[in-house]
Amino acid sequence: MASSLLHCSDKLPFMDVETILHMKEGLGETSYAQNSSLQKRGMDTLKSLITHCATDVYISQMPERFTVADLGCSSGPNALCLVEDIVGSIGRVCGRSSQPPPEFSVLLNDLPTNDFNTIFFSLPEFTDRLKAAAQTDEWGRPLVFLSGVPGSFYGRLFPRKSVHFICSCSSLHWLSQVPCGLFDEMNRPINKGKMYISSTSPLAVPLAYLRQFQRDFSLFLKSRAAEVVPGGRMVLAMLGRQTAEGYIDRRTTFLWELLSESFAALVSQGLVEQEKVDAYNVPFYAPSIPEVEEEVRREGSFRLDYVQTYEINLSSSGDAKEDGRTVSMAIRAIQESMLSHHFGPDIVDALFHRYTELVTESMEREEVKSVQIGVVLTRL
């Protein structure tokens, strides 16, 4: 993700997303590794689509070395599960035709501050599971060469025409920077009390976010067009909106609204200054399907094979208290690095104590859902 300090007319300093945004590292109670079950649920929704597309690319090209890239891999148990499914699916295809599987080059990408060490610590278990699967399904033991590739996917990451298949889950809704245009000519915030698009936001706010998404997604597609072989594929999954009219989809904005309410509670207690809250905006955008389609058409290097929205129920266990804590801890694992940078680390515990209460209260009244967009693209 490109630095957010560049090419912006707003005078207030923005957070440098590339150096600040990362999921909570380690294996502790508040780490992303321990609090990424919601993302896993989204990945599982598209797992069969991802493995099917990757296997199709292999069958159509039959390379001796099959290169897979996972963009925005993060860390923890989710980081290698899709790769494991892809290797297993291709291995079984090879087993049925009595031919050895290809060598696999697996490229795991995230921002430089990502906790790659946690991924590498899990590599022996990953290798053992692949070995056991190969013996059970009677296909040759795969050779998997795994690499970490730190850097922003809003730019080039890999050599030209070197990648056969790319997947990216729960990452492309993160922008390269907080959009420009969220402050007026007097440098006053125009989205006071809110950190994302809301029903009270002036039209300039969603338009600023849309422009940033258009720039970022276009650059993402252009960068991948150079790296993916002709006939190679990408499967992308990101949070999105089901409604194409207007910018408000309650399933997308609801959790941000509750976080804003949590900050309002801290302001009323004198723990945070209102001006500090007004100046905080998140580098996040949930697009609609037409917005995704338009950028794919405009960039022109990929054929859009499939695009669909999926609704994911966050109220999954039937226990509002348990579900509320799960959602709250997941949001904390994602947001803590940016919140600590802007507000300092001392307010985080109090903030998420209140946030857990609000999410739980909401889940006692209604089902809380999110929307995910799944996209399949083929390199022309």
C-alpha positions as CSV (number, residue, x, y, z in Angstrom):
1,M,0.0,0.0,0.0
2,A,1.5,3.3,-1.1
3,S,2.5,5.9,1.5
4,S,-0.5,8.1,2.5
5,L,1.7,11.2,2.9
6,L,2.1,11.7,-0.9
7,H,-0.1,13.5,-3.4
8,C,-2.6,14.9,-1.0
9,S,-4.0,18.4,-0.8
10,D,-5.1,18.1,2.8
11,K,-2.8,19.9,5.2
12,L,-3.1,17.7,8.2
13,P,-0.6,14.8,8.3
14,F,-2.1,11.4,7.4
15,M,-1.0,8.1,8.7
16,D,1.5,6.3,6.5
17,V,-0.6,3.2,5.9
18,E,2.3,1.1,4.5
19,T,4.3,1.4,7.7
20,I,1.5,1.5,10.3
21,L,-1.3,-0.8,9.1
22,H,-0.8,-4.4,10.2
23,M,-2.8,-7.0,12.0
24,K,-2.0,-7.5,15.7
25,E,1.2,-9.6,15.8
26,G,2.1,-12.7,17.8
27,L,0.0,-15.4,19.3
28,G,-1.4,-13.6,22.4
29,E,-5.0,-13.1,23.4
30,T,-5.6,-10.0,21.3
31,S,-3.5,-11.1,18.3
32,Y,-4.9,-11.6,14.8
33,A,-3.8,-15.2,14.9
34,Q,-6.2,-15.8,17.8
35,N,-9.0,-13.5,16.4
36,S,-9.4,-14.2,12.7
37,S,-12.3,-16.6,12.7
38,L,-14.5,-14.1,10.9
39,Q,-12.0,-13.8,8.0
40,K,-11.8,-17.6,7.9
41,R,-15.6,-17.8,7.5
42,G,-15.3,-15.5,4.5
43,M,-12.5,-17.5,3.0
44,D,-14.4,-20.8,3.5
45,T,-17.3,-19.3,1.5
46,L,-15.1,-19.0,-1.6
47,K,-12.8,-21.9,-0.9
48,S,-14.3,-24.2,-3.6
49,L,-14.2,-21.4,-6.1
50,I,-10.6,-20.6,-5.4
51,T,-9.4,-24.2,-5.6
52,H,-11.5,-24.8,-8.8
53,C,-10.0,-21.8,-10.5
54,A,-6.4,-22.6,-9.5
55,T,-6.8,-26.2,-10.7
56,D,-8.3,-25.1,-14.0
57,V,-5.3,-22.9,-14.7
58,Y,-2.9,-25.8,-13.9
59,I,-4.9,-28.2,-16.2
60,S,-4.9,-25.6,-19.1
61,Q,-1.2,-24.8,-18.8
62,M,0.4,-27.9,-17.2
63,P,3.6,-26.0,-16.1
64,E,6.5,-27.8,-14.4
65,R,6.5,-25.1,-11.8
66,F,3.1,-23.7,-10.7
67,T,3.4,-20.3,-9.0
68,V,0.7,-19.2,-6.5
69,A,0.5,-15.8,-4.8
70,D,-1.6,-14.9,-1.8
71,L,-1.9,-11.1,-1.5
72,G,-2.6,-9.8,2.0
73,C,-1.9,-13.1,3.6
74,S,-1.5,-11.7,7.1
75,S,-0.5,-14.2,9.8
76,G,-2.0,-17.0,11.9
77,P,-3.9,-20.1,10.9
78,N,-5.6,-18.5,7.8
79,A,-2.3,-17.7,6.1
80,L,-1.6,-21.1,4.6
81,C,-5.0,-22.8,4.5
82,L,-5.9,-21.7,0.9
83,V,-2.4,-22.6,-0.3
84,E,-2.9,-26.1,1.3
85,D,-6.2,-26.5,-0.5
86,I,-4.8,-25.4,-3.9
87,V,-1.8,-27.8,-3.6
88,G,-4.0,-30.6,-2.5
89,S,-6.5,-30.1,-5.3
90,I,-3.9,-30.0,-8.0
91,G,-2.1,-33.0,-6.4
92,R,-5.2,-35.1,-6.6
93,V,-5.7,-34.2,-10.3
94,C,-2.2,-35.3,-11.0
95,G,-2.7,-38.5,-9.0
96,R,-5.8,-39.4,-11.0
97,S,-3.8,-39.1,-14.2
98,S,-0.7,-40.9,-12.8
99,Q,1.6,-38.0,-13.3
100,P,3.9,-36.2,-10.8
101,P,2.6,-32.9,-9.4
102,P,4.4,-29.7,-10.4
103,E,6.8,-28.0,-8.1
104,F,4.9,-25.2,-6.3
105,S,6.3,-21.7,-5.8
106,V,4.1,-20.1,-3.1
107,L,4.5,-16.3,-2.6
108,L,3.0,-14.9,0.5
109,N,2.6,-11.1,0.4
110,D,1.6,-8.5,2.9
111,L,2.9,-5.1,4.1
112,P,6.5,-5.0,5.5
113,T,5.2,-4.7,9.1
114,N,3.2,-8.0,8.8
115,D,4.1,-10.7,11.3
116,F,5.7,-13.1,8.8
117,N,7.5,-14.9,11.6
118,T,4.3,-16.5,12.8
119,I,3.7,-17.9,9.3
120,F,7.1,-19.4,9.1
121,F,6.8,-20.9,12.5
122,S,3.8,-22.9,11.2
123,L,5.6,-24.2,8.1
124,P,6.6,-27.6,9.6
125,E,3.0,-28.4,10.4
126,F,1.9,-27.2,7.0
127,T,4.5,-29.5,5.3
128,D,3.4,-32.5,7.5
129,R,-0.3,-32.0,6.5
130,L,0.6,-31.9,2.8
131,K,2.7,-35.1,3.2
132,A,-0.1,-36.9,5.0
133,A,-2.7,-35.8,2.3
134,A,-0.4,-37.0,-0.5
135,Q,-0.1,-40.4,1.1
136,T,-3.8,-40.7,1.8
137,D,-4.9,-39.7,-1.7
138,E,-2.0,-41.5,-3.4
139,W,-0.4,-38.7,-5.3
140,G,3.3,-37.8,-5.3
141,R,4.7,-35.8,-2.4
142,P,4.7,-32.2,-3.5
143,L,7.7,-29.9,-3.4
144,V,6.5,-26.5,-2.1
145,F,8.9,-23.6,-2.0
146,L,7.5,-20.9,0.1
147,S,8.6,-17.2,0.2
148,G,7.5,-14.1,2.0
149,V,7.2,-11.0,-0.2
150,P,6.8,-7.8,1.9
151,G,5.4,-4.8,0.0
152,S,2.2,-3.0,-1.0
153,F,0.1,-4.8,-3.6
154,Y,-0.7,-1.3,-4.9
155,G,2.4,-1.7,-7.0
156,R,4.6,-4.3,-8.6
157,L,5.6,-7.3,-6.4
158,F,6.8,-10.1,-8.8
159,P,8.7,-10.5,-12.0
160,R,6.9,-10.1,-15.3
161,K,4.7,-13.0,-16.4
162,S,5.8,-15.2,-13.5
163,V,2.5,-16.0,-11.6
164,H,-0.1,-18.5,-12.6
165,F,-2.7,-17.9,-9.9
166,I,-3.4,-15.1,-7.4
167,C,-5.9,-15.1,-4.5
168,S,-6.6,-12.3,-2.1
169,C,-9.1,-12.5,0.7
170,S,-10.2,-9.7,3.1
171,S,-7.6,-7.3,1.9
172,L,-8.6,-5.2,-1.1
173,H,-11.1,-3.2,1.0
174,W,-8.0,-1.6,2.6
175,L,-6.9,1.5,0.7
176,S,-3.4,2.7,0.2
177,Q,-4.2,5.8,2.1
178,V,-6.9,7.7,3.9
179,P,-8.6,9.6,1.0
180,C,-7.8,13.3,0.4
181,G,-10.6,15.7,0.6
182,L,-11.9,14.9,4.1
183,F,-10.9,18.4,5.4
184,D,-12.3,21.7,4.2
185,E,-10.2,24.7,2.9
186,M,-9.8,25.8,6.6
187,N,-8.4,22.3,7.4
188,R,-11.4,21.4,9.4
189,P,-12.8,17.8,9.2
190,I,-16.0,17.5,7.2
191,N,-17.0,14.1,8.6
192,K,-17.1,15.1,12.3
193,G,-17.6,12.3,14.8
194,K,-17.3,9.6,12.1
195,M,-14.4,7.6,10.9
196,Y,-16.0,6.2,7.8
197,I,-19.0,6.9,5.5
198,S,-22.2,7.3,7.4
199,S,-25.8,8.4,6.8
200,T,-24.8,11.9,8.2
201,S,-21.7,12.3,6.0
202,P,-21.8,15.0,3.3
203,L,-21.6,13.7,-0.2
204,A,-17.9,14.8,-0.5
205,V,-17.0,12.0,1.9
206,P,-18.2,9.0,-0.1
207,L,-16.9,10.6,-3.3
208,A,-13.4,11.0,-1.8
209,Y,-13.5,7.4,-0.8
210,L,-14.7,6.3,-4.2
211,R,-11.9,8.2,-6.0
212,Q,-9.3,6.6,-3.8
213,F,-10.7,3.2,-4.4
214,Q,-10.7,3.8,-8.2
215,R,-7.0,4.9,-8.1
216,D,-6.0,2.0,-5.9
217,F,-7.9,-0.8,-7.6
218,S,-6.8,0.4,-11.1
219,L,-3.2,0.4,-9.9
220,F,-3.7,-3.1,-8.4
221,L,-5.0,-4.5,-11.7
222,K,-2.2,-2.8,-13.7
223,S,0.4,-4.2,-11.5
224,R,-1.0,-7.7,-11.6
225,A,-1.5,-7.5,-15.4
226,A,2.3,-7.3,-15.7
227,E,2.9,-10.3,-13.3
228,V,0.2,-12.9,-14.3
229,V,0.9,-15.2,-17.3
230,P,-1.7,-15.1,-20.2
231,G,-4.5,-17.3,-19.2
232,G,-3.6,-17.0,-15.5
233,R,-6.3,-16.2,-13.0
234,M,-7.1,-14.1,-9.9
235,V,-9.8,-14.7,-7.3
236,L,-10.4,-11.7,-5.1
237,A,-12.7,-11.4,-2.1
238,M,-13.3,-8.1,-0.4
239,L,-15.9,-6.5,1.8
240,G,-18.5,-4.7,-0.3
241,R,-22.0,-3.3,-0.7
242,Q,-25.0,-5.1,-2.1
243,T,-26.6,-1.9,-3.0
244,A,-25.3,-0.1,-6.1
245,E,-27.4,3.0,-5.5
246,G,-25.9,5.3,-2.8
247,Y,-23.0,4.6,-0.6
248,I,-24.7,3.3,2.5
249,D,-25.1,-0.4,3.1
250,R,-25.9,-0.9,6.8
251,R,-24.1,-4.3,6.8
252,T,-20.9,-2.5,5.8
253,T,-21.1,0.7,7.8
254,F,-22.8,-0.7,11.0
255,L,-19.6,-1.9,12.8
256,W,-17.9,1.4,12.0
257,E,-20.8,3.3,13.4
258,L,-20.6,1.3,16.7
259,L,-16.9,2.1,16.9
260,S,-17.7,5.8,16.5
261,E,-20.3,5.5,19.3
262,S,-17.6,3.9,21.4
263,F,-15.4,6.9,20.9
264,A,-18.2,9.2,21.8
265,A,-18.5,7.4,25.1
266,L,-14.8,7.9,25.7
267,V,-15.1,11.6,24.8
268,S,-17.9,12.0,27.3
269,Q,-15.7,10.5,30.0
270,G,-12.9,12.9,29.2
271,L,-10.6,10.1,28.0
272,V,-10.2,11.3,24.4
273,E,-10.5,14.8,22.9
274,Q,-13.3,15.3,20.4
275,E,-10.9,17.0,18.0
276,K,-8.7,13.9,17.9
277,V,-11.8,11.7,17.1
278,D,-12.9,14.1,14.3
279,A,-9.5,13.9,12.7
280,Y,-9.4,10.0,12.6
281,N,-10.5,8.4,9.3
282,V,-10.0,4.8,8.2
283,P,-8.3,3.8,4.9
284,F,-11.2,1.5,4.0
285,Y,-13.7,1.3,1.2
286,A,-16.4,-1.3,0.5
287,P,-17.2,-1.1,-3.2
288,S,-20.3,-2.2,-5.1
289,I,-20.2,-4.7,-7.9
290,P,-20.6,-2.0,-10.6
291,E,-17.7,-0.1,-9.2
292,V,-15.5,-3.2,-9.4
293,E,-16.7,-4.0,-12.9
294,E,-16.0,-0.5,-14.1
295,E,-12.3,-0.5,-13.0
296,V,-11.8,-4.0,-14.6
297,R,-13.3,-2.7,-17.9
298,R,-11.3,0.5,-17.8
299,E,-7.9,-1.2,-17.1
300,G,-8.6,-3.7,-19.8
301,S,-6.1,-6.5,-19.1
302,F,-8.4,-9.0,-17.5
303,R,-11.7,-10.7,-18.5
304,L,-14.3,-10.7,-15.7
305,D,-15.5,-14.3,-15.5
306,Y,-17.5,-14.0,-12.3
307,V,-18.6,-11.5,-9.7
308,Q,-21.1,-12.2,-6.9
309,T,-22.0,-10.9,-3.4
310,Y,-22.1,-13.2,-0.4
311,E,-23.8,-12.4,2.9
312,I,-22.0,-13.6,6.0
313,N,-23.9,-13.9,9.3
314,L,-21.7,-12.6,12.1
315,S,-24.3,-13.7,14.7
316,S,-23.3,-17.3,14.2
317,S,-23.3,-19.1,17.6
318,G,-26.7,-18.0,18.9
319,D,-25.0,-16.5,22.0
320,A,-24.9,-12.8,21.6
321,K,-22.3,-12.3,24.3
322,E,-19.9,-14.8,22.6
323,D,-20.5,-13.4,19.1
324,G,-20.1,-9.9,20.4
325,R,-16.8,-10.6,21.9
326,T,-15.7,-12.5,18.7
327,V,-16.5,-9.6,16.5
328,S,-15.0,-7.0,18.9
329,M,-11.7,-8.9,19.2
330,A,-11.5,-9.3,15.5
331,I,-12.0,-5.6,14.9
332,R,-9.4,-4.8,17.6
333,A,-6.8,-7.2,16.0
334,I,-7.3,-5.3,12.7
335,Q,-7.5,-1.7,14.0
336,E,-5.2,-1.6,17.0
337,S,-2.1,-0.6,15.1
338,M,-3.8,2.5,13.5
339,L,-5.7,3.4,16.7
340,S,-2.6,3.3,18.8
341,H,-0.7,5.4,16.3
342,H,-3.4,8.1,16.3
343,F,-4.7,8.1,19.9
344,G,-1.9,6.3,21.8
345,P,-2.1,2.8,23.2
346,D,-3.7,3.8,26.6
347,I,-7.3,4.1,25.3
348,V,-7.5,0.8,23.4
349,D,-8.7,-1.4,26.3
350,A,-11.4,1.1,27.4
351,L,-12.5,1.6,23.8
352,F,-13.0,-2.0,23.0
353,H,-14.6,-2.7,26.4
354,R,-17.4,-0.3,25.3
355,Y,-17.3,-1.6,21.7
356,T,-17.9,-5.1,22.9
357,E,-20.9,-3.9,25.0
358,L,-22.4,-2.1,22.0
359,V,-21.9,-5.0,19.5
360,T,-23.3,-7.5,22.0
361,E,-26.4,-5.3,22.6
362,S,-26.9,-5.1,18.9
363,M,-26.6,-8.9,18.5
364,E,-29.2,-9.4,21.2
365,R,-31.7,-7.3,19.1
366,E,-30.9,-8.5,15.5
367,E,-28.6,-10.6,13.3
368,V,-25.5,-8.7,12.3
369,K,-24.2,-9.5,8.8
370,S,-21.5,-8.4,6.5
371,V,-21.3,-8.5,2.7
372,Q,-18.4,-9.9,0.7
373,I,-17.8,-9.6,-3.1
374,G,-16.1,-12.5,-4.9
375,V,-14.5,-11.8,-8.2
376,V,-12.8,-14.1,-10.8
377,L,-10.5,-12.5,-13.4
378,T,-8.6,-14.1,-16.2
379,R,-5.5,-12.5,-17.8
380,L,-6.1,-11.8,-21.5
